[in-house]
Amino acid sequence: MKKIITAFFVSLASVTLLAETLFDGGKAAAWESKKFADKEGVVSGTAGYVPVMSKEFIQVPRGKSYTVSGEFKVVSDKKVPLYFGVTPFTADGKVITFTSVYTASRAIATLAKEVKAGDKSMILKGADSWKFHKHGFFAFNAKADRSDLPNLDLSPAPIVNEITVNEDGSVEIPFKKPFTRNYAAGTPVRQHFAGNSYIYAGNSSKSGEWVKFSKTFTSFYIGTAQIKVCFSVMASKAQIELRNVTVTAE
């Protein structure tokens, strides 16, 4: 029995030593927000709909597993949903969104005519059989094998209930905001889905008590080279306390 117990603790110690701490959010200085301060062993401040992110990038090379953990308390007598997770970035610091990697299908259409910056519509050729999704977007310079993912060249949000199919089979799509750049006729286009603003490690609607989250990731969105830890609440403003927020790698 003594040998078994000894072997167990040796094994446990080995696992502990293998885990490398990549991020420690135990101080307010670790976070981008200036609305947080150190307070009696916790970080305390206010948060809202806009995610609060860690200040520094955390490198996440492939081939390792990453555990994202943290404890949060919403200081309120009302239920306030809180979300915790990570935002993925490319090697040069561009945010990789859900929309940039999740395609509605492999189908590719092309621009029937050029789109100029300032335009609020586009006409597609080869999209007359598509099902247009309420929360869809469009990626430009798309490739059939999806080797363009993550595709950060995305359209504004379309007005789906105003999409029309013309007599020649072309499809005209209006948008809520104007385009900010030009696209030549013939540019390949693919429909993508909209989704969560970041990758969740956990969420809770409990208030007035500590809630612990922990999730291990073996991969993030395609193209992810680095991440930032983040959290947000479904309220314009809420008092938050946090502790033991870490990212470890094995």
C-alpha positions as YAML, in Angstrom:
chain: A
units: angstrom
residues:
- id: 1
  name: MET
  ca: [0.00, 0.00, 0.00]
- id: 2
  name: LYS
  ca: [2.85, 2.38, 0.91]
- id: 3
  name: LYS
  ca: [4.46, 1.82, -2.49]
- id: 4
  name: ILE
  ca: [1.16, 2.49, -4.28]
- id: 5
  name: ILE
  ca: [0.61, 5.75, -2.37]
- id: 6
  name: THR
  ca: [4.18, 6.85, -3.02]
- id: 7
  name: ALA
  ca: [3.84, 6.09, -6.73]
- id: 8
  name: PHE
  ca: [0.57, 8.08, -6.86]
- id: 9
  name: PHE
  ca: [2.16, 11.22, -5.39]
- id: 10
  name: VAL
  ca: [5.22, 10.90, -7.62]
- id: 11
  name: SER
  ca: [2.90, 10.65, -10.64]
- id: 12
  name: LEU
  ca: [0.83, 13.64, -9.45]
- id: 13
  name: ALA
  ca: [3.97, 15.70, -8.94]
- id: 14
  name: SER
  ca: [5.15, 14.84, -12.46]
- id: 15
  name: VAL
  ca: [1.85, 16.02, -13.98]
- id: 16
  name: THR
  ca: [2.01, 19.26, -11.95]
- id: 17
  name: LEU
  ca: [5.55, 19.95, -13.12]
- id: 18
  name: LEU
  ca: [4.58, 19.39, -16.75]
- id: 19
  name: ALA
  ca: [1.90, 22.12, -16.66]
- id: 20
  name: GLU
  ca: [3.35, 25.49, -17.66]
- id: 21
  name: THR
  ca: [1.53, 28.66, -16.60]
- id: 22
  name: LEU
  ca: [1.23, 30.95, -19.62]
- id: 23
  name: PHE
  ca: [-1.07, 33.54, -18.05]
- id: 24
  name: ASP
  ca: [-1.93, 34.65, -14.53]
- id: 25
  name: GLY
  ca: [-4.79, 37.14, -14.25]
- id: 26
  name: GLY
  ca: [-4.42, 37.64, -10.51]
- id: 27
  name: LYS
  ca: [-3.56, 41.34, -10.80]
- id: 28
  name: ALA
  ca: [-5.53, 44.18, -12.37]
- id: 29
  name: ALA
  ca: [-2.45, 45.07, -14.43]
- id: 30
  name: ALA
  ca: [-2.92, 41.81, -16.37]
- id: 31
  name: TRP
  ca: [-6.14, 43.16, -17.96]
- id: 32
  name: GLU
  ca: [-6.71, 45.80, -20.63]
- id: 33
  name: SER
  ca: [-9.58, 47.47, -18.77]
- id: 34
  name: LYS
  ca: [-8.78, 50.44, -16.53]
- id: 35
  name: LYS
  ca: [-11.99, 49.78, -14.57]
- id: 36
  name: PHE
  ca: [-10.39, 47.00, -12.50]
- id: 37
  name: ALA
  ca: [-8.25, 47.21, -9.37]
- id: 38
  name: ASP
  ca: [-6.59, 44.85, -6.88]
- id: 39
  name: LYS
  ca: [-8.72, 44.29, -3.78]
- id: 40
  name: GLU
  ca: [-8.02, 41.90, -0.89]
- id: 41
  name: GLY
  ca: [-6.80, 38.95, -2.93]
- id: 42
  name: VAL
  ca: [-9.16, 39.44, -5.89]
- id: 43
  name: VAL
  ca: [-9.42, 41.67, -8.93]
- id: 44
  name: SER
  ca: [-12.53, 43.83, -8.75]
- id: 45
  name: GLY
  ca: [-14.21, 46.22, -11.17]
- id: 46
  name: THR
  ca: [-17.04, 46.74, -13.64]
- id: 47
  name: ALA
  ca: [-17.72, 44.95, -16.93]
- id: 48
  name: GLY
  ca: [-20.43, 45.01, -19.58]
- id: 49
  name: TYR
  ca: [-21.35, 43.71, -23.01]
- id: 50
  name: VAL
  ca: [-17.92, 44.52, -24.49]
- id: 51
  name: PRO
  ca: [-15.46, 41.75, -23.55]
- id: 52
  name: VAL
  ca: [-12.69, 42.57, -21.08]
- id: 53
  name: MET
  ca: [-9.45, 41.09, -22.45]
- id: 54
  name: SER
  ca: [-6.09, 40.19, -21.00]
- id: 55
  name: LYS
  ca: [-3.43, 42.74, -21.87]
- id: 56
  name: GLU
  ca: [-0.74, 40.50, -23.39]
- id: 57
  name: PHE
  ca: [-0.97, 37.91, -26.15]
- id: 58
  name: ILE
  ca: [-0.59, 34.28, -25.11]
- id: 59
  name: GLN
  ca: [1.25, 32.11, -27.64]
- id: 60
  name: VAL
  ca: [-0.49, 28.79, -28.37]
- id: 61
  name: PRO
  ca: [1.58, 26.67, -30.76]
- id: 62
  name: ARG
  ca: [-0.06, 23.48, -32.00]
- id: 63
  name: GLY
  ca: [0.74, 20.17, -30.36]
- id: 64
  name: LYS
  ca: [-0.10, 21.15, -26.78]
- id: 65
  name: SER
  ca: [-3.26, 21.24, -24.69]
- id: 66
  name: TYR
  ca: [-4.30, 24.48, -23.01]
- id: 67
  name: THR
  ca: [-6.44, 24.74, -19.88]
- id: 68
  name: VAL
  ca: [-8.28, 28.01, -19.35]
- id: 69
  name: SER
  ca: [-9.56, 28.44, -15.80]
- id: 70
  name: GLY
  ca: [-11.00, 31.12, -13.57]
- id: 71
  name: GLU
  ca: [-13.34, 31.98, -10.74]
- id: 72
  name: PHE
  ca: [-15.84, 34.83, -11.05]
- id: 73
  name: LYS
  ca: [-18.45, 36.48, -8.87]
- id: 74
  name: VAL
  ca: [-21.10, 38.88, -10.12]
- id: 75
  name: VAL
  ca: [-21.79, 41.21, -7.19]
- id: 76
  name: SER
  ca: [-25.53, 41.64, -7.64]
- id: 77
  name: ASP
  ca: [-28.84, 40.44, -6.22]
- id: 78
  name: LYS
  ca: [-30.10, 39.90, -9.77]
- id: 79
  name: LYS
  ca: [-29.16, 37.14, -12.22]
- id: 80
  name: VAL
  ca: [-26.57, 38.49, -14.65]
- id: 81
  name: PRO
  ca: [-25.23, 36.06, -17.31]
- id: 82
  name: LEU
  ca: [-21.43, 35.99, -17.41]
- id: 83
  name: TYR
  ca: [-19.32, 34.46, -20.20]
- id: 84
  name: PHE
  ca: [-15.65, 33.47, -19.97]
- id: 85
  name: GLY
  ca: [-13.25, 32.26, -22.64]
- id: 86
  name: VAL
  ca: [-10.60, 33.28, -25.14]
- id: 87
  name: THR
  ca: [-10.33, 35.40, -28.26]
- id: 88
  name: PRO
  ca: [-8.10, 33.87, -30.97]
- id: 89
  name: PHE
  ca: [-5.69, 35.97, -33.06]
- id: 90
  name: THR
  ca: [-3.47, 35.48, -36.10]
- id: 91
  name: ALA
  ca: [0.30, 35.74, -35.76]
- id: 92
  name: ASP
  ca: [0.12, 39.42, -36.77]
- id: 93
  name: GLY
  ca: [-2.55, 40.25, -34.20]
- id: 94
  name: LYS
  ca: [-5.78, 40.15, -36.21]
- id: 95
  name: VAL
  ca: [-8.88, 38.80, -34.45]
- id: 96
  name: ILE
  ca: [-10.16, 35.49, -35.82]
- id: 97
  name: THR
  ca: [-13.93, 35.55, -35.51]
- id: 98
  name: PHE
  ca: [-16.42, 32.70, -35.64]
- id: 99
  name: THR
  ca: [-17.66, 34.17, -38.93]
- id: 100
  name: SER
  ca: [-14.22, 34.06, -40.53]
- id: 101
  name: VAL
  ca: [-13.94, 30.27, -40.14]
- id: 102
  name: TYR
  ca: [-17.50, 28.84, -40.23]
- id: 103
  name: THR
  ca: [-18.82, 28.43, -43.76]
- id: 104
  name: ALA
  ca: [-22.47, 27.85, -44.67]
- id: 105
  name: SER
  ca: [-21.31, 25.44, -47.40]
- id: 106
  name: ARG
  ca: [-18.48, 24.96, -49.88]
- id: 107
  name: ALA
  ca: [-20.52, 26.65, -52.65]
- id: 108
  name: ILE
  ca: [-18.76, 29.53, -54.42]
- id: 109
  name: ALA
  ca: [-20.47, 32.30, -56.40]
- id: 110
  name: THR
  ca: [-18.87, 35.26, -58.17]
- id: 111
  name: LEU
  ca: [-19.56, 38.96, -58.33]
- id: 112
  name: ALA
  ca: [-21.62, 39.70, -61.46]
- id: 113
  name: LYS
  ca: [-20.37, 43.30, -61.39]
- id: 114
  name: GLU
  ca: [-17.78, 45.21, -59.44]
- id: 115
  name: VAL
  ca: [-18.45, 46.54, -55.97]
- id: 116
  name: LYS
  ca: [-17.03, 49.92, -55.03]
- id: 117
  name: ALA
  ca: [-16.34, 51.32, -51.58]
- id: 118
  name: GLY
  ca: [-19.52, 53.07, -50.48]
- id: 119
  name: ASP
  ca: [-21.87, 50.66, -52.27]
- id: 120
  name: LYS
  ca: [-24.59, 49.07, -50.15]
- id: 121
  name: SER
  ca: [-25.43, 46.12, -52.40]
- id: 122
  name: MET
  ca: [-23.79, 43.46, -54.56]
- id: 123
  name: ILE
  ca: [-24.96, 41.19, -57.37]
- id: 124
  name: LEU
  ca: [-23.89, 37.54, -57.40]
- id: 125
  name: LYS
  ca: [-23.78, 35.07, -60.26]
- id: 126
  name: GLY
  ca: [-24.24, 31.39, -59.43]
- id: 127
  name: ALA
  ca: [-26.07, 31.91, -56.12]
- id: 128
  name: ASP
  ca: [-29.69, 31.56, -57.30]
- id: 129
  name: SER
  ca: [-30.07, 28.17, -55.53]
- id: 130
  name: TRP
  ca: [-28.51, 29.31, -52.25]
- id: 131
  name: LYS
  ca: [-30.42, 29.42, -48.99]
- id: 132
  name: PHE
  ca: [-29.57, 32.77, -47.44]
- id: 133
  name: HIS
  ca: [-29.24, 32.69, -43.68]
- id: 134
  name: LYS
  ca: [-30.60, 35.37, -41.38]
- id: 135
  name: HIS
  ca: [-27.30, 35.62, -39.54]
- id: 136
  name: GLY
  ca: [-25.04, 35.08, -42.54]
- id: 137
  name: PHE
  ca: [-22.17, 37.12, -43.95]
- id: 138
  name: PHE
  ca: [-20.13, 36.81, -47.15]
- id: 139
  name: ALA
  ca: [-16.41, 36.13, -47.52]
- id: 140
  name: PHE
  ca: [-14.54, 37.46, -50.55]
- id: 141
  name: ASN
  ca: [-11.66, 35.89, -52.51]
- id: 142
  name: ALA
  ca: [-12.95, 32.54, -51.24]
- id: 143
  name: LYS
  ca: [-11.44, 29.24, -52.41]
- id: 144
  name: ALA
  ca: [-13.34, 26.02, -53.07]
- id: 145
  name: ASP
  ca: [-10.94, 23.98, -50.91]
- id: 146
  name: ARG
  ca: [-11.35, 26.53, -48.07]
- id: 147
  name: SER
  ca: [-7.60, 27.10, -47.90]
- id: 148
  name: ASP
  ca: [-8.42, 30.80, -47.48]
- id: 149
  name: LEU
  ca: [-9.65, 30.20, -43.91]
- id: 150
  name: PRO
  ca: [-9.64, 32.10, -41.68]
- id: 151
  name: ASN
  ca: [-11.07, 34.55, -44.20]
- id: 152
  name: LEU
  ca: [-11.07, 38.04, -42.69]
- id: 153
  name: ASP
  ca: [-12.30, 39.68, -45.90]
- id: 154
  name: LEU
  ca: [-15.96, 39.81, -44.89]
- id: 155
  name: SER
  ca: [-19.01, 41.75, -46.03]
- id: 156
  name: PRO
  ca: [-21.16, 44.02, -43.88]
- id: 157
  name: ALA
  ca: [-24.33, 42.41, -42.47]
- id: 158
  name: PRO
  ca: [-26.85, 41.71, -45.27]
- id: 159
  name: ILE
  ca: [-30.56, 42.59, -45.22]
- id: 160
  name: VAL
  ca: [-31.70, 39.02, -45.90]
- id: 161
  name: ASN
  ca: [-35.43, 39.69, -46.28]
- id: 162
  name: GLU
  ca: [-34.70, 42.11, -49.13]
- id: 163
  name: ILE
  ca: [-32.57, 39.75, -51.26]
- id: 164
  name: THR
  ca: [-33.95, 39.40, -54.79]
- id: 165
  name: VAL
  ca: [-33.33, 36.97, -57.65]
- id: 166
  name: ASN
  ca: [-33.29, 38.73, -61.02]
- id: 167
  name: GLU
  ca: [-34.69, 37.34, -64.29]
- id: 168
  name: ASP
  ca: [-31.20, 36.41, -65.48]
- id: 169
  name: GLY
  ca: [-30.64, 34.33, -62.32]
- id: 170
  name: SER
  ca: [-28.31, 36.82, -60.67]
- id: 171
  name: VAL
  ca: [-28.94, 37.60, -57.01]
- id: 172
  name: GLU
  ca: [-28.96, 41.14, -55.62]
- id: 173
  name: ILE
  ca: [-28.09, 41.47, -51.94]
- id: 174
  name: PRO
  ca: [-28.51, 44.73, -49.98]
- id: 175
  name: PHE
  ca: [-26.44, 45.50, -46.86]
- id: 176
  name: LYS
  ca: [-27.00, 47.44, -43.67]
- id: 177
  name: LYS
  ca: [-23.74, 49.36, -44.04]
- id: 178
  name: PRO
  ca: [-21.63, 50.35, -47.07]
- id: 179
  name: PHE
  ca: [-18.60, 48.44, -48.27]
- id: 180
  name: THR
  ca: [-15.24, 49.91, -47.27]
- id: 181
  name: ARG
  ca: [-13.21, 48.60, -50.22]
- id: 182
  name: ASN
  ca: [-13.48, 47.72, -53.91]
- id: 183
  name: TYR
  ca: [-14.01, 44.25, -55.38]
- id: 184
  name: ALA
  ca: [-13.66, 43.41, -59.07]
- id: 185
  name: ALA
  ca: [-16.30, 41.59, -61.09]
- id: 186
  name: GLY
  ca: [-15.61, 37.85, -60.95]
- id: 187
  name: THR
  ca: [-14.37, 37.90, -57.34]
- id: 188
  name: PRO
  ca: [-15.30, 34.54, -55.72]
- id: 189
  name: VAL
  ca: [-17.73, 34.80, -52.79]
- id: 190
  name: ARG
  ca: [-18.86, 32.25, -50.18]
- id: 191
  name: GLN
  ca: [-21.56, 32.48, -47.49]
- id: 192
  name: HIS
  ca: [-20.47, 32.24, -43.84]
- id: 193
  name: PHE
  ca: [-22.31, 31.99, -40.51]
- id: 194
  name: ALA
  ca: [-22.24, 34.57, -37.74]
- id: 195
  name: GLY
  ca: [-21.73, 33.31, -34.20]
- id: 196
  name: ASN
  ca: [-20.28, 33.91, -30.75]
- id: 197
  name: SER
  ca: [-17.95, 36.86, -30.30]
- id: 198
  name: TYR
  ca: [-15.26, 34.61, -28.77]
- id: 199
  name: ILE
  ca: [-14.60, 30.96, -27.80]
- id: 200
  name: TYR
  ca: [-16.36, 30.12, -24.54]
- id: 201
  name: ALA
  ca: [-14.75, 28.19, -21.70]
- id: 202
  name: GLY
  ca: [-17.87, 28.55, -19.57]
- id: 203
  name: ASN
  ca: [-20.86, 30.67, -18.64]
- id: 204
  name: SER
  ca: [-23.19, 31.15, -15.69]
- id: 205
  name: SER
  ca: [-26.22, 33.18, -14.64]
- id: 206
  name: LYS
  ca: [-25.47, 32.93, -10.91]
- id: 207
  name: SER
  ca: [-24.88, 36.11, -8.95]
- id: 208
  name: GLY
  ca: [-23.62, 36.77, -5.43]
- id: 209
  name: GLU
  ca: [-21.46, 33.62, -5.31]
- id: 210
  name: TRP
  ca: [-18.21, 32.37, -6.76]
- id: 211
  name: VAL
  ca: [-18.46, 30.27, -9.92]
- id: 212
  name: LYS
  ca: [-15.49, 28.29, -11.21]
- id: 213
  name: PHE
  ca: [-14.83, 27.58, -14.90]
- id: 214
  name: SER
  ca: [-12.22, 25.31, -16.46]
- id: 215
  name: LYS
  ca: [-11.91, 23.98, -19.97]
- id: 216
  name: THR
  ca: [-9.07, 22.30, -21.83]
- id: 217
  name: PHE
  ca: [-8.53, 23.01, -25.53]
- id: 218
  name: THR
  ca: [-6.42, 20.94, -27.90]
- id: 219
  name: SER
  ca: [-7.06, 23.40, -30.73]
- id: 220
  name: PHE
  ca: [-8.62, 26.76, -31.43]
- id: 221
  name: TYR
  ca: [-9.94, 28.25, -34.68]
- id: 222
  name: ILE
  ca: [-7.87, 27.45, -37.76]
- id: 223
  name: GLY
  ca: [-5.06, 29.98, -38.14]
- id: 224
  name: THR
  ca: [-4.81, 30.74, -34.41]
- id: 225
  name: ALA
  ca: [-1.27, 31.60, -33.30]
- id: 226
  name: GLN
  ca: [-2.08, 33.43, -30.07]
- id: 227
  name: ILE
  ca: [-5.00, 34.16, -27.77]
- id: 228
  name: LYS
  ca: [-6.23, 36.56, -25.12]
- id: 229
  name: VAL
  ca: [-8.36, 35.57, -22.14]
- id: 230
  name: CYS
  ca: [-11.66, 37.44, -21.99]
- id: 231
  name: PHE
  ca: [-14.99, 37.71, -20.19]
- id: 232
  name: SER
  ca: [-18.18, 39.71, -20.50]
- id: 233
  name: VAL
  ca: [-21.61, 40.05, -18.93]
- id: 234
  name: MET
  ca: [-25.05, 40.45, -20.46]
- id: 235
  name: ALA
  ca: [-25.63, 43.86, -18.87]
- id: 236
  name: SER
  ca: [-24.52, 47.39, -19.64]
- id: 237
  name: LYS
  ca: [-22.64, 47.49, -16.34]
- id: 238
  name: ALA
  ca: [-22.06, 44.98, -13.54]
- id: 239
  name: GLN
  ca: [-19.69, 44.70, -10.59]
- id: 240
  name: ILE
  ca: [-17.35, 41.72, -11.05]
- id: 241
  name: GLU
  ca: [-14.76, 40.03, -8.86]
- id: 242
  name: LEU
  ca: [-12.33, 37.45, -10.22]
- id: 243
  name: ARG
  ca: [-9.53, 35.27, -8.96]
- id: 244
  name: ASN
  ca: [-7.33, 32.32, -10.04]
- id: 245
  name: VAL
  ca: [-7.70, 33.14, -13.75]
- id: 246
  name: THR
  ca: [-4.97, 31.22, -15.56]
- id: 247
  name: VAL
  ca: [-3.95, 29.57, -18.80]
- id: 248
  name: THR
  ca: [-1.69, 26.53, -18.49]
- id: 249
  name: ALA
  ca: [-0.13, 24.36, -21.16]
- id: 250
  name: GLU
  ca: [0.90, 20.72, -21.24]
...
